Amino acid sequence: MNWLYVAGIILFLLGLMISIALHELGHLLPAKLFGVKVTQYMVGFGPTAWSRRGGETEYGIKWIPFGGYIRMIGMLPPRPGDEPGKLRSPATGPWQGLIESARDAAQEEVRPGDENRVFYRKKWWQKVVIMSGGPLMNFVLAFGFFTILLAGIGLPVEAPIVSPTTETCVIPVSERRAACEPGDRPTPAAQAGLRPGDRLVSFDGATIGSWEDAKRLIRSHGAGPVKLGIVRDGEPMTLDVTLIAQDRPNLEDPGKTDKNVGFLGVRPTEVMEQQSVGQVIGYMGGLTVRVAGSFLNLPEKMAGVWQAAFSGEERDPEGPVGMVGAGRLGGEILASDLSGEKKIATFVNLLAGFNLAIGLFNLIPLLPLDGGHIAGGLWEGVKRAYARIMRRPKPQHVDIAKVLPLTYVAALAMMIMAGLLVYADLVNPLTLTN
């Protein structure tokens, strides 16, 4: 048994449990602050593994670590005209019966003296704050992980440092081979005496700040002599180099070829480059836009997961992955041949991306997701603002019970998607090489 693989899975599940616990804490704290009675705070689903009561709230951990919840009393208002705590007989009709049964169950939790501690009676903005707290906590966690990754560890970038893998001969691009052969002529870099570890700092007086700068300057120069500034073992020096013209793969489309561009004959070295906090914000912002856009294509992405699960097609690396699949990726990371620094970076990136995705998914304005309750609170605020402006009587609380049929359909769809992802993650999982 590969114990590193097992340890990676356990470590990811631990990180996931902590993320879930903090997500629910994001709901719990404002709920208690605004006086809502919270009877349960649970991490996980299924049978209870451990619990302890603190005041009026039971805190616990359940055996299935794929979610969590807090139970607030009075999530649904009573039927209009009913007194708080008064039950009615179920109405006729299948959907109406479900709605009234849900109302009754919600009202059964309300004890004498709790009438003003129910969720539905709170101000609209308080409801929005309570339900936004969970996704907000995920975003805070994602930002924290991305800050550790980018500002603490850094991102892998190609630096203008001569790599030890640099070939010393000229290999025509048309031959597509990786190693030198007898008779190959030396590269301009080899002729000039460039060594692995040399940092390129200037090109005919132009400063080289990145590998992109170096590629642009070398290619645009063409064949001919050039003064190349380098730093070797901390000492600056200048080399006389004579570039040659070569056909090289296009930088934007490697399938195309650029004719007769300047050629030096060096490869860059990959280094971990730390980023600023501003760059962390930009990186997370761009990733947020991409992840949110992927949710718009979720039906198409899930169709791809279905094909991968039942037809053996390759999994889309940009497609959705469930918690089982993410756990397996955590195991692969620790069991891989990556350096210790890159293992930590990849693992932190996995946790950051998962928190970002969970936060965004929960903002989808559909019940039973947090976004459905947020939408209900915002709609109540709009209705009350309109009534105040038009000097009309204050409207009743938004009755989200009316959309329970849609909620049940959405919940069923989510259960089916979760089951499909679990199956696909078991039979055709995403891997680090995807």
N, C-alpha and C positions, 0 to 999 in steps of 0.2 A: 504494500500500500504506500502511495506517495503521501507522506504526512504533510508536506508543504502544501499540496493541493487541498487536503482536508482542512488545514489551518487557514488557508485563504478563504474557503467557503464559510468557515465559522467566523472569521474576522469580518467578512462582508455582512453576514447575518447580524453580527453584533452591532456593526455600524448602522445597518438598516433599522434594528430595534431602537437604537438611540435616536435616529431620525424620526421614527414614528412617535416615540415618547415625547420628543420636543414638539412635533406637529400638534399632538393632542394637548400639550401644555400651552401651546399658542391659543387654543380654544378655551382651556380651563381657566387661565388667569383672568382674561377679561370677563368671562362668564361670572366668576365669583366676585370680581370687582363691581359688576353692575347688578349684583344681587340675585342672579339666577341660581336656583337650587340644582346642584350637580350631584347625582346619586352614584355615578360610576365613572372611573377613569381607568380604561383598560388598554394595554398594549398587546396586540394580537387578537386572534379570534378562536372560537372553539371552547373546549373545556378549560377551566381556570387552573393554572399551574400553581399560582400563589396569589394571595390577596391579603390586604389588611385595611381595616376601617380607620379613617381619620376624620373625626367629626361626623358630618352627614354624608361623606363620600367614601366609597369603597375603591381603593387603589389596588390594581392587580396586573398580573401578566398571564396571558393565555398561551396555549401550546402552539398555535399556528401563527408564526411571526410575519404575517403578510398584511398587516393593517392594524387598526386600533380605533377607538372611539371614546367619547365621553357621552354620558346619558344626562341630558338636561330635561327637567320636567316641563310639560306644557309646550312641546314643539308645535302642536297643532291646536288651533282655537276650537272652542265648542261650536256646535251648529248655531248660526245666527238666531238669537232669541232665547237660547238656552242660558240658564244660570251657570256660573262656574261650578264644576263638580257634579252637575246634574246629568244623568245619563238618559238617553232616549233609546227607544227600541229601534233596531236596524231598519233602514228604509228599504223599499223594494227595488229590484234592479241589481244586476251583478256588480257594476262599477259603483253605484251609489251605496250598495251594501258594504263594499270594501272601504269606501271613504268613511262611512259612519262607524264601522268597526275600528278603524284607525283612530278616529276622534275619541271613541269610548276608551280605547287603550291608553291614549295620551292623557285623558282626564282622570283615569283611575290612579295615576301617579300623583295627582294633586291632593294633598292632605289639607285638612282645615288649618288655616293660617298661612298656606302657601300661595294663596290666590294672586298675590302681587309679586311672586317669585318665579312665575312661569315665563318661558322664553317669548311666547307670542305677544305678551303685554309690554315688552320692553320697547324703547324708542327705536325708530327705524335705524338710526345711525349706530346704536348700540348693537343691534343684530348684525349689522354689516361688520363692525369691529370684531365681534365674537367669531363670526364665521370666516373672516379674513385672516384671523390670527394664525390658523394652521398653515395655509399656504405661505403666509409671510415668514413664518419660522423656517419653512423649507428654503425660501429664497435667501434668508440670512445664512443658513447652513451652507447653501451652495456658494454664496459669496465668500464665506469663510474658507471653504475648501479650495475654491479657485484662487484665493489670495495666498494660501499655503503653497498651492501648486505653482502659480506664476511668479509671485513676489518672493516666496521662500525658496522653492526648488528651482524654478525656471522652466522654460519651454525649450525643447530641442530645436536648435537652429544650426544652419550651415555657416560656420565662421570662415573668414579668409585665412585659414591656417592650413598649410600643406599637410594632407593626410598621409599616414603611413601606407595606405592602400594605393597611392598614386603610382601609375605605371610610368616607367622611364623611357618608353618607346612610343612612337606614333603608330596608332592602329587606325586605319581608315574606317570611317563609320559604316561603309558598305560591307565590310567583312564581319562585323558584329561578333567579334571574339573578345575575350576578357584578358588574355595573357599575351605577353610579348613572345615573338618567335625569332630565331636566328635570321639576321639580315634586316630586321626592322631598324629604322634610323632613330636616334635618340630624340627626345622632345626638346624644345627650346629650354624648358625648365631644367632638365637634366644637364644640358650643355652649359647652362649658366651656373650650375652648382647649387640649385635650390635643394633644401633638405626637408624631410618631414619635421613638422613643428615650427617651421619658419612662418611668421605672420606677414601677410602682404599689407602694407600701410599706405603706399602711394604708387601711382602709375604716371610717369612723365609729369610729375608735379601735382597731379590730381589726387586728392585724398581718397583712400579706400576705407570705408567705414563698415562695409558688410560684404558678404560674398556676392550679393546682387550687384553691388558697385563694381567688384572685380570682374564679373562676367561681362557686364555692359562695356566697361572700358577696354577689355582685351578684345572682345569680338568686334567692336566698332573701329578699333585701330587698324585691323588688317595686318598684312605682313610688313616686317621692317623692324629696325632697332628701337629700343625703348629703355628708359631708366626705370628700374623697378626698385622701390623702397621696401625693405623688409626689416623685421626685428627678429634676431636670432639669439636665443639665450639671454634676452634682456638688452642686447646691444643693437642699436640701429645701424644699418648698412645699406648700401646701394649696389645693385647688380646691373650689369649691362646684358640685356636679353634681346635676342633677335627672334621676333615672332614669325611664324609661318602661316600661310593661308590654308585652311582646311574646310571641308564640308562637315558640318556638325548638326546634330539634331536641334530642331527648333525649340526654343525655351518654352513656348506656350503650347505647342503641339509636337511632342516627340516623334510622332509619325511622319512629320515633314522634315525637310532638310534645308538648312541655310547654307548657301554656296559661298565658299572662299571667305570665311570670317577669320578674324585673328585667333591664333591658337597658341597657348602657352604650355599646356600639358600638366595641369595640377588638379587634384580633387580637394574639396573642402573637408574640414573636420567638423563633425557634429558635436556641439557643446550645449550645455544647459545654460540658457541666458535668462537672468532674472528680469522681471518686468516691473513697471511702476504700478501704483494703485490705480492710476488713471487708465492704464492699459488693461488692468484686470476688469474694470468697469466696461470698457469697450469690448473686450473679449466676451464677457458674460452677456452683454447686450446683444451682440451679434449672434451668439449661440441661442439666446432666448428667442430671437426672431425666427431662426431656423427651426427650433423645436416647435414653436407655436404654429409655424407653417406646416410642419409635418402632421399636426393634428387634423388639419383640413383635408389631408390625404389619407386619413386613418383607414377608411373602408378599403381603399386600394392597397394600402400597406398590409392590412389584415388578410386580404386575398392572397398576397404574396406569401404570408406566413402559412396559410392553408396549403398552398402549392408546395411549399418546402416541407410541410409536415406529412403530406399524404402522397406527393409525387416525387419526392426526393430532390427537388430543385434546390439550388444553392440559396442559403439565407441572404437576404439583403442586409449588408452591414449598416445601412442607414435606416433599417426597419425597426419596429418595436421589439423589445425583449422583455420578458417577464422577470420576476424576482428569482425564479429558479435559474434562468439563463444568466442573470447578473451574478448570482452566487457562483455558478460554474466559472464565469469569467474571473471572479475574484480568486478562485482556486488556481486557474491557469496562470494568473499574474504571478502569484507567489512561487509556483512550480516552474516558471519559465527560466530561460537562460539570461534574462535581462540583468543588468547590474543592479545592485541594491538601491541606488538612487532612482533608477528608472522604474523599478518595481514600486517604490513608494509613490512616485509621480503618477504612474498609471493607475494605481489603486485609488489614490486621492481623486484623480480625474473621474473615475468610475462613480465614486460616492457623490461627487459634486454634480455630475450629469444626472444621476438618478434623483437627487433632491430637486434639481431644477425641473425635471420632467414631472415629478410628483406634484410639485407646487403648481405648475401650469395646468396639468390635467385636472386638478381639483378646482380650478377657476372656470372650467367649462360650465356655462349657466344652465345646467340640468340637475334636477334632483335625482339621486340622493347626494350628489357631490356638493361641496361647500359653495361652489359657484351658483347653484340653484337657490340656496338660502340667501346668498348675497344679492342675487337678482331680485328676489322677493322683497328684501329690505329696501333696496334702492327704489323699486316700484312703489312701495308704500310711502317713501319719502317724496317721490314725485307727486303722488296723488294728494298727499297732505299739503304740499306746497301749493299745488293748483287750487285746492279748496280754500286755503288761506288767502290767496291772491283774489280769487273770485268771491270771497266772503260767503262761502258755503259751509254747511255743517262739516265737522271733522269726520272723514270717512273711517270705516271700521279697519281693523288690522287686515293686512293682506292674508287671504285664506289659501295657503299653499296646499291644503288638503284637496282642493279642487283639481290639482294636477297630479294627484296620486296615481291614477291609471297610467299616465305617461311615465311617472317615476318607476312603477313596476316594470314597464317595458324597457326603460333605460337600464334598470338594475339587472334585468335578465340578459340584456345585450352585453353588459359589462362582465357578467359571470361567464357567458359563452366565450368572450374574448380572452378572459383570464384563463379559462380552461384550455383554450386552443394554444395560448402562449406557453402554458406549462407543458402541454404535450409536445409542441414543437421544440421547446428547450430541452426536452428529454431525448427525442429521437433524432433531431437535426439541429443541434445547438449552434449559436454563433460562437466563434473562437477568435483568439487574438490574431489569427492569420486571415480571417475573412476580409 
